[in-house]
Amino acid sequence: MRLRHYEPAPLGPLEVDIEVTHCGICDTDVKLIDDAHGITRFPLVAGHEAVGLIVAIGDAVDRSALAVGQRVGIGAHAGSCFACEWCLTGRQHLCPNGDATVFRGEGGGFATRLRASDWRHVAVLPDTIASEEAGPLLCAGATVFSAIVRHEVRPTDHVAVVGIGGLGHLAIQFLAKWGCHVTAISRTADKAGDARRFGAHAHVASGDGLDGLSGSFDFVLSTAPGALPWDAYFATLRPQGTLCVVGVPEGGVALHPLSILTGEKKLAGGLTGSPDETRQMLDFAARHGIRPATEVFQADRLDEALEHVRQGKARYRAVLQM
């Protein structure tokens, strides 16, 4: 990584500039830096879990909602059109003309300042959530919380979280506080203790097989980045259960048709939340003491922090402190 200086355009009427104090490091940032998906726009300023203080607001920003000096966050989405059918129905994260912070190229959160193109995507942070903890909630937290809400997971449900990492350790906390019976699934038993500390009621090492879990879960949330035995995971679902994928798996998702047809089961994808879902998530996390486990790196250790995440060593979310 190299230091880059650039000047943004003059502040627009709906825009907000923040002075970044902290920014979470997501696996997506590493994948973009490495151009793992072949879509990266260089020069790249990565980072999309930014927390800081407002230093400038546009003329059309609602002054009753945001003010200079306020502590806020900007997550994976920094703006949307607020005119299409998706925006008008509260699903701004699906806006085809949205401003995705993560895919901007130049203009991410590993910077002294970050701009939101629409103030309605700027999240006001609860006082009880520290700045180094708030960043990961804006992406990882919003992603898993939104999946719970959109798929109408009930407190009486038996659920499973596949993968105990940056997304998974937050998913376990949210689902446990939601009232569900939570089973954490990882390849080995190494993280069983951590899973229970985060609120899991049970842990399963998938390397030993999933045969004993047939028909066990109403909802399975896959946060794992690796390839999975998809048919085996569908077999763990109860009738009309849902397997929701929020981690980006390596390779394709191959399924026998009967895995879905038998029992009317569902396969779904998940993205980060809308502005309203993000606000709900922050409120829920503040109320129930849900926090990411973080490792903080000073800005001059960015390369070290990226390699730490790249090698899967983060426990459980790396955060850059500017």
PyMOL commands that set and color helices and strands:
alter all, ss='L'
color gray80, all
select helices_A, chain A and resi 27-33+85-88+92-94+101-103+119-121+131-150+168-178+192-198+206-208+211-213+230-235+257-261+275-288+299-310
alter helices_A, ss='H'
color red, helices_A
select strands_A, chain A and resi 16-25+50-57+71-74+77-79+99-100+113-116+123-124+158-162+181-186+202-205+217-222+237-245+266-269+294-298+317-321
alter strands_A, ss='S'
color yellow, strands_A
deselect
rebuild
show_as cartoon
